[in-house]
Amino acid sequence: MEQNIFQIIWFVLWGVLWAVYFMLDGFDFGLGMLLPFIAKNDVDRRIIYNAAGPFWDGNEVWLITAGGATFAAFPKTYAVMFSALYTPLLLILFALILRGVAFEFRAKEESPVWKGIWDLCLVVGSFLPALLFGVAFANFFQGLPIDWQGIMHGNTLSLLNPYGLLGGLLFVVMFIVHGALWLTIKSNGALKRRAKKVAESFWVIEMLLVIIFLVATGFFTDLWVNFFRYKWLLIIPALALLGFVAIPGFLAYGSYWKAWFSSALAILMTTAFGVAGLFPRLIPSSLNPDWSLTIYNSSSSPLTLKIMTAVALIFVPIVILYQLWTYKTFSEKVKPEFLETEEAY
């Protein structure tokens, strides 16, 4: 019984870590993808870089924590995940490296060619992870073709199925809206107006994709089973839809922070929808349900889970406090005069 409690605790924490990561790094990805389309000159581009600059590396702490939690709490799931999804995860890693280097290297030379190369790296390093994370999680939701040994029967191209691509497209559009909303908070003038217009335009696409995704989930997965078995879980998709629907209303009234928090709620609850629908599975097997990896057949020992729980209770609040301090400290808008300082990207 005690073992089950800690397995459930770490399943919930596993979902929370991924959800918070997508919520926070999502606006960074959105800003990167928007760069060539919304910035009209180098000042605009630098404002976009500096709108993400103080936050992007701290946001990625949640990715490292989510990966570390998977490795420590559910080692068999970690092993299968990183072998079955080796190619897309490697592409995500390379893309994240390119994105990080772009932040640091772009301002080292004044050459337009030099800056253009790193701008391209930022765009690619933002688009690929957004797309591939969506594809990966959509495939988790519908199940991977893994056998009883956890060996995947298929290749990377088999992940690019209709439901997987729908998940990838949804993540890309969600993050574009999320990034555009962040830019309305961090910028002024024409750039802010363009960001607002992008958010309003892509919100329509976002809502269409959300509705299609929820319907398709009923045909391609069994995620809805948990929600109809435990009716109280229906609050999760309800909150997700509430977050999506509230965005244009807050934008219309100029409540940009509220619009961004609505988008954040939508991303959190969309991820929670998939995780809650999976329970108690982590990676369902599309070949045989009995071969699925669950919190019960892939978790670490009870002692390991207890120690991890104690460590999480100490360090997760510290990380949260640090990030709150960071967001508070750099809460001001990025103004052109700030770009002249030594600290600017």
N, C-alpha and C positions, 0 to 999 in steps of 0.2 A: 504493500500500500504506500509506504514511504517512497519507494522507488518510483512509483507511478506519479506521485505528486511532483517530484523534482523533474521527471521527464516532461510533464505538462508545463511546469514553470519555464523550462528551457525552450520548449516549443513556442510558447508565447513570446519569450524574449527574442528568440530567433526571428519571428515575424516582426516584432517591434523594431529590431535593429535594421532590417531591410526596409521597412516602411519609412523610418526616419531618414535613412540614407537617401532614398528616392525623393523624399520631400525636400531635403536640403540641397543635395547635389543636383537635383532636377533643375533648379533655376540657373545654376552654372551652365549645365548642358544647354538649356534654352538660350542663354545669352550667347554662347559660342555659336550655336546654329544660326542665330539671327544676325550675327556680325556682318556678313557681306550684303545683306538685304536691307538692313535698317540704318546702317552707318553711311553717311554721305561724304565724310571727310576724315582725316586722321584724328581730329579732336573727338569726333563721335566715337571712333574706334577705341581711342584711349579711355574715354568715359566708360565704355562697355567693359574694357579690361579691368578698370578700377572699381567698377560696380561689383565684380566678382572677386577681385584680387585679395582682399583681406579674409575671404571666407572659404575659397574653394578647397584649400588643403585641410582646413579643419573639418569641412564637410566630409572629406574622404576618410576621416578617422572612423566614421560609422561603417564604411565599406570594409575596412580592415577588421573592425570589431565583429561585424557580421560573419566574415570569413573565418575569423579565429574562433568564434562561438560555434560555428558549424563543425570545425575541426575538433574542438575539445569536447563538445557535448554529444555530437553525432558523427563520430569518425568514419563509420562505414558510409554514411550518406555523403560526407565530404569526399571520400575516395571515389565513389561512383560519379558524383557530380563533376569532379575535376578530370575524370577519365572520359566520361561520356560527352562532356562539353569542352574538351580540351582546346579545340580550334577556336570556337567563339570566345572562350575565356582568355585565350592568348591574344586574340585580336583586341579584346577589351583592354587588357593590360598594356599592349603597345600603344593603343589610342590614348589611354590615360597618361602614359609617359610623355607622348607628344604634346598633349594638352598642358601638362605641368611645365615642360621645357619652354613652351611658347610664352607662357606668362613671364618667365625669367629672362628669356633671350631677346624678345622682340625689341626692347628699347636699347639694346647694346649697340646698334648701328642706326644711322639715319637713312640708309639706303632704302628706297621704296621697294626694291626687289627683296631685300632682306626682310623687311616688315611683311611683305606679301607672302613670303614662304611661311613665316610663323603664324600669320593670320589663317592660312590654309590649314596648318597643323591644328590650330585651335578649333576650326570648323569640323575637321575630320575627327579630332579627338573628342568632340562633343556629340557628333551625330552617331558614330559607330557604337559607343557604349549605350546611348539611349535606345537605339534600335535593337541591339543584341540582348540587352537586359530584358526588354519586352518580349523578344522572341523566346529567350530562355525560360522566363517565368510562365509564359503561355504554354510552353511545352511541358513544364512541370505540372501545370493544372490539368492538362489532358493526358499526361502520362508519357513516359519514355519507354521505348522498346527494350527493356532490360530483362535478362533472364534471372534464374535463381541465384546465380553467382554475382549478379550486378554488372554483367557484361552487356554493353549496348549492341543491339543488332540493327545497324543502320549507320549512316554517316552524317556529316555536317549538313549536307543538302536536305536530308530527311527532316531536319528541324525547320526548314523553310516551307512548312505546310501552311494551308490557308489560315488556320487558327493561330499558329505561331507568328505569321506575318501580320495578322490583325493586331495581336498583342504588341508587336514591335512598333507598328504605326501608331497605335494608341499612346504608347509611351513617348514617342517622338513629339506628337502633337500636344500631349499634356505638358511636357517640359517646355515646349515653345511658348505656350500660354503662360506657364509659371515664370519663365524667364522674362517675357514681355511685361508681366505685372511687376516683377522686381525692378525692371528698368523704369517704369513709371514712378516708382518710389525714389530711385536713386538719381534721376536726371531732371532736367528742366527744358523749357523751350520746345523747339521743333522736334528734337529727339524724343522727348517725352510724349508729344502728340503722336508721333509715328508709332511708338511703343504701344500706346493705348489703342490705336487703330489695329495694330497687329493682334493684340489680345482679343479685341472684339471680333475680328474676322475669323481667327483660328478657333475661338470659342464655339462658333457654329459647327465647325468641322469636328471639334472635340466632342460635342454633345451627340452628334450623329454616330461617331465611333463608339462612344460609351454605350449607347443604346444597342448598336449592332453587336458589340462585344458581350453585353449581358445576355442578349438573345442567343448568340452563337455559343456561349458557355453552356446553355441548356442542351445543345445538340452535340457538342464535341467533348464535354466533360460531365462529371457527376457532382460538381461542386455544389449545386443547388440542393442536393440531398440533405446535407447537414443543416441547411437553413430552414428547410421544411420539417426536419425532424426536431430541431430546437428553434422554435419560432422567435425567441428573443434575439437570435443572431441576425434577424432581418433588419435590426437597427443599423447594422454595418452598411449594407448597400443603400439604405435610406439616407444615412448621413453622407455617404459619397455623392448621391444624387443632389442632396441639399447643397453641398459644397459647390458642385458644378453649376447648379441653377442660380446660386447667389452671386456668382462672379459678375455678370453684366449689370445687375442692379447696383452693386457697389461702384462699379466703374462709371455708371451714368451719373452718380452723385459725387464723383471725385473722391470716394473713400478707398484710396489705393491700397492702404495697409489691410483693410478689411477684405478687399478683393483678393489680395495675395494670401491671406490666411484662409479664405474660402477655398482657394486652389490647393493650399497645403493640406487642408482637411480632406479634400477630394482625393488627393494622391495617397494620403495615409489610409483612408478607408477603402480605396480601390485595392491596395496591396493587402489590407486586412481581409477583404472579401475573398481573395484567392487563398490566403493562408488558413482562414477559418473553414473554407470549403474543403481543404486538403485533410484537415485533422481526422485521425491521428497520423496520417501519412506525411512523409516528406517528399518522396519521389514515387508516385504510383507507377506500376508496371502496366504498360498497355498490352503486354503479351499474356499475362496471367496476374490477376489481382493478388494472389497469394505470394507473388514475388516482389510486391511493393516494399519499399523501405519505409518503416514507420518509426515513431519515437520509441517503440518498445523493442524492435529488433535491431536498431542501429545506434543505440545510445551508449554512452560511457558507463562506468560503474557508479553505483550510488555515492561512494565516497568522492569520486571526481566531481559529480554534479553538486554535491554539498559544498565542496571547496570553491567551485566556480561561482556558486550562488553567493557565498560570503564575499568573494572578490568583487563580484558585480555590484553588490550592495555598497561597497566602499568606493569603487572607482567610477561607476556610471554617473552618480551624482556629481562627481568632480568634473567629468567631461561636460556634463550639461551646464554646470555653473560657468565653466571656462567659455563655452560657446555663447552663453547668454551675455557674459561680459564682452566678448568679441563683437557681437551684434550691437550691443549698446554703445560701445566705444566708437564703432565705425558706422553709426546710424545716420550720419549726415549725408546729404546729397553730394554727388561728385560734381563739383563746379570746375569750369575751365581753369581758374586760377590755381586749383589744387594740382593740376597737371604740371605746373612749373616747379613743384617741390621735388626734393631728392627722393622722397619715399614713393612717388607715383610710378606706376608701370608705364 
